[in-house]
Amino acid sequence: MVMRRVCHARQFSIKRGIFTYLPNSSSSTGVFGIEGLHKPENLVSKAKEAKRKCEILLDQALEAKPSTEVLDLIDELSDTACQVVDLAECCKTLHPDPNWRKAADDAYIFLMSYLDVLNTSKPTYQALCKIDPDNLDVEGKKMLSSLKFDMERNGIHLSDEDRDKVIELQGRIGQLTSQYQMNMYSRNDIEIKDVKRITAPSFGSRIVQSRMDLTATIPCDASVVNEILSWTSDVQTRRSVYLAHDASTLPNIQVLKSLVGARDQLAQLVGFPSFAHLTTNQMMSKRPERVLEQLDIIQESLLPVAQKELGIIRAQKEKDGHSGSLGIWDLHFYMGKIKAISCQIDSSSLSHYFSLRNCFRGLGILSERLFGAELRQVPMNPAESWIPESDANSTIYKFEMYDIKSGELLATVHMDLFQRSNKGGAACFALRCSKVKKGGILQVPKIVLTCSFSPSRLSSLWGVQTSSLNSGSFLLKHHEFETLLHEFGHALHLVFSRTRFQNLSGFRGPLDFVETPSHLMEYFAWDHRFLKLFATHYATGNTIPEDTVKRLRRSKLMFRALDTLSAVVRSKVDMMLFGPQPLKYPSHSELVYSVMKTLSVEIPMKPLWQTKFEHFTHYAAGYYSYLYGQMFADKIWKMTFQAEPLNTATGMRYRKLILEPGASKDPEAILASYLLDIDVINTQVDDEALKSALAFDLTWESEDIE
């Protein structure tokens, strides 16, 4: 994915991804489907209103007897506060209007400043310490231990002076992460000379300005640059575009330096050697040294096959008449070209089977066949949209999900799928989390799923006029459908979570586990038994051929080692960057260069890739989680889904044992119960059977390429 940005910040009970409607229900539905949200200043008003309600709830919690009542009140406080925190985060990422983004940033900073104080409140911590765990059920114990640890990592045990420093550092970190993101999404145009050399399909539509000398100005965002690198045959053009994009966020050099320093100060202040140690302490990995050791093992196993794959790429480049070294800017183009030649895959023709309507049907089939739920597209109130009606390429789609047996509403989902300037990448935001309230009443989750697709557009499909589809008809690339499935996997985790506390709902668990459901969904994109049910040609109605899917799967396996090695490199940079300070490298660029050399291709002597890696904001020292997620998903697929991917019993068992617990159980216990049928509740599993079941598959087979 992408960052895939699923927010899991552990600050008191604040695990971003929660929205609960405020008491004022008289206002009409507004942007994001939120009551009363019609103009930018409403965001700050909601932040202030949330703070007032939180103060009331906190007073009630401090006056309550030391029991589960305290946990319930704090969970409601979290629910109220996170509504604005995550709403603001979502708005900053998606809203095209700078006034809305500025208001969202102001609301975020205002409320987080209050929460930073709350995270270090001694009376609150003392109220938690008075609760006897023996009087709580399993989920209550998990909730209590989670809240206490969150406060301990925020320095509750420190002197008043040091706690004030923690609050100051938390505020500083919040400001720096916001600035890092804003710099990434600020409009940075680059000039491209001799535009005739660029052969990217949709390049012409992204030109901002052109001149008679064939020089063009384009927005320097990742989607445009990746398309150019993937399709342009001219070596020097690829190189110049890569370097221009690399240097497009220079202000983040200092921002990242300050962010690393502030996080290191915070970690040491609360008793950890580094921010990486603080982050991994409550993850499955437990410590950064263990992660780096595992990454070294994976890297060592990958290198021989990756070198063979690089040899194939170099041979193709020489065959095309280009001598000299192989650059990092060459990889996308030649990997795509070789796959197309070897597997005879035409991505443009392949997209004819993946109309957006078909892709929505595919999501509906998965929901129904596996999980007993109906995904229903519904009309959207125009006031809910956060983009202008004139932008026909950015339609928002709204869905509701219902339980087929009971008819119960399970979730509402808004999908913002198409690229536009200053928009973030693929992500799943939970604007309201699920929880089972008293009387068994479900708090219905509200989800925003976002991607940055650049689909082909047709005037009309299926005999339906474009006006009725609001934005014409679209054809997705296969990899875009795979990304949609990934984010839908995160959404399903939120939809089917059944915890008493929203604080333990959905993907509130350790980062190195929560990517598992999303990666599992990707496997369906490569299985003909699933694709044949909906992937029909937009013009002929013919089903996607099985042979085409086989060749598509073969193309996925090609360069698998090189792709995974690139992920290892990013994971190592992330873990080392936020490890013990000072670094042994004079600058971040030199650290990045040292690790990237593993790829054995030409790279900039002073790379600036680190200035635009959004995972540093919310996944700092946690990017390796994607590799763990791939590992666990691979085990689950092979052991349970591969034989019969749409088996209802398998899907319902997965829903019950993997999705429903949310973060109310430790990941080891969840995996043990599913993979080994071990009934383990809330304990650390340390047996050889589980270790064997979760062992990373280090057998890498390179496809033979003629």
Stockholm file with secondary structure:
# STOCKHOLM 1.0

chainA/1-706         MVMRRVCHARQFSIKRGIFTYLPNSSSSTGVFGIEGLHKPENLVSKAKEAKRKCEILLDQALEAKPSTEVLDLIDELSDTACQVVDLAECCKTLHPDPNWRKAADDAYIFLMSYLDVLNTSKPTYQALCKIDPDNLDVEGKKMLSSLKFDMERNGIHLSDEDRDKVIELQGRIGQLTSQYQMNMYSRNDIEIKDVKRITAPSFGSRIVQSRMDLTATIPCDASVVNEILSWTSDVQTRRSVYLAHDASTLPNIQVLKSLVGARDQLAQLVGFPSFAHLTTNQMMSKRPERVLEQLDIIQESLLPVAQKELGIIRAQKEKDGHSGSLGIWDLHFYMGKIKAISCQIDSSSLSHYFSLRNCFRGLGILSERLFGAELRQVPMNPAESWIPESDANSTIYKFEMYDIKSGELLATVHMDLFQRSNKGGAACFALRCSKVKKGGILQVPKIVLTCSFSPSRLSSLWGVQTSSLNSGSFLLKHHEFETLLHEFGHALHLVFSRTRFQNLSGFRGPLDFVETPSHLMEYFAWDHRFLKLFATHYATGNTIPEDTVKRLRRSKLMFRALDTLSAVVRSKVDMMLFGPQPLKYPSHSELVYSVMKTLSVEIPMKPLWQTKFEHFTHYAAGYYSYLYGQMFADKIWKMTFQAEPLNTATGMRYRKLILEPGASKDPEAILASYLLDIDVINTQVDDEALKSALAFDLTWESEDIE
#=GR chainA/1-706 SS CCCCBCCCCCBTTBCSCCCCCCSCCCSCBCGGGCBTCCSTHHHHHHHHHHHHHHHHHHHHHHHSCSSHHHHHHHHHHHHHHHHHHHHHHHHHHHCCCHHHHHHHHHHHHHHHHHHHHHTTCHHHHHHHHTSCGGGSCHHHHHHHHHHHHHHHTTTTTSCHHHHHHHHHHHHHHHHHHHHHHHHHHSCCEEEESSGGGCCCTTGGGGCSEECTTSCEEEECCHHHHHHHHHHCCCHHHHHHHHHHHHTTTTTHHHHHHHHHHHHHHHHHHTTCSSHHHHHHTTSSSCSHHHHHHHHHHHHHHHHHHHHHHHHHHHHHHHHTTCCSCCBGGGHHHHHHHHHHHHHCCCHHHHGGGCBHHHHHHHHHHHHHHHHSEEEEECCCCGGGCSSCTTCTTCCEEEEEEEETTTCCEEEEEEEEEECCTTCCCSEEEEEECCEECGGGCEECCEEEEEEEECCEEESCBTTBCHHHHSSCEEECCHHHHHHHHHHHHHHHHHHHCCCSCGGGSTTCSCHHHHTHHHHHHHGGGGCHHHHTTTCBCTTTCCBCCHHHHHHHHHHHHTTHHHHHHHHHHHHHHHHHHTSSSSCSSSSHHHHHHHHHGGGCSBCCSSCCGGGGCTHHHHSTTCTTHHHHHHHHHHHHIIIIISSSTTCHHHHHHHIIIIITTTTSSCHHHHHHHHHSCCCCCSCCCCCHHHHHHTCCCCCCCCCCCC
#=GC SS_cons         CCCCBCCCCCBTTBCSCCCCCCSCCCSCBCGGGCBTCCSTHHHHHHHHHHHHHHHHHHHHHHHSCSSHHHHHHHHHHHHHHHHHHHHHHHHHHHCCCHHHHHHHHHHHHHHHHHHHHHTTCHHHHHHHHTSCGGGSCHHHHHHHHHHHHHHHTTTTTSCHHHHHHHHHHHHHHHHHHHHHHHHHHSCCEEEESSGGGCCCTTGGGGCSEECTTSCEEEECCHHHHHHHHHHCCCHHHHHHHHHHHHTTTTTHHHHHHHHHHHHHHHHHHTTCSSHHHHHHTTSSSCSHHHHHHHHHHHHHHHHHHHHHHHHHHHHHHHHTTCCSCCBGGGHHHHHHHHHHHHHCCCHHHHGGGCBHHHHHHHHHHHHHHHHSEEEEECCCCGGGCSSCTTCTTCCEEEEEEEETTTCCEEEEEEEEEECCTTCCCSEEEEEECCEECGGGCEECCEEEEEEEECCEEESCBTTBCHHHHSSCEEECCHHHHHHHHHHHHHHHHHHHCCCSCGGGSTTCSCHHHHTHHHHHHHGGGGCHHHHTTTCBCTTTCCBCCHHHHHHHHHHHHTTHHHHHHHHHHHHHHHHHHTSSSSCSSSSHHHHHHHHHGGGCSBCCSSCCGGGGCTHHHHSTTCTTHHHHHHHHHHHHIIIIISSSTTCHHHHHHHIIIIITTTTSSCHHHHHHHHHSCCCCCSCCCCCHHHHHHTCCCCCCCCCCCC
//
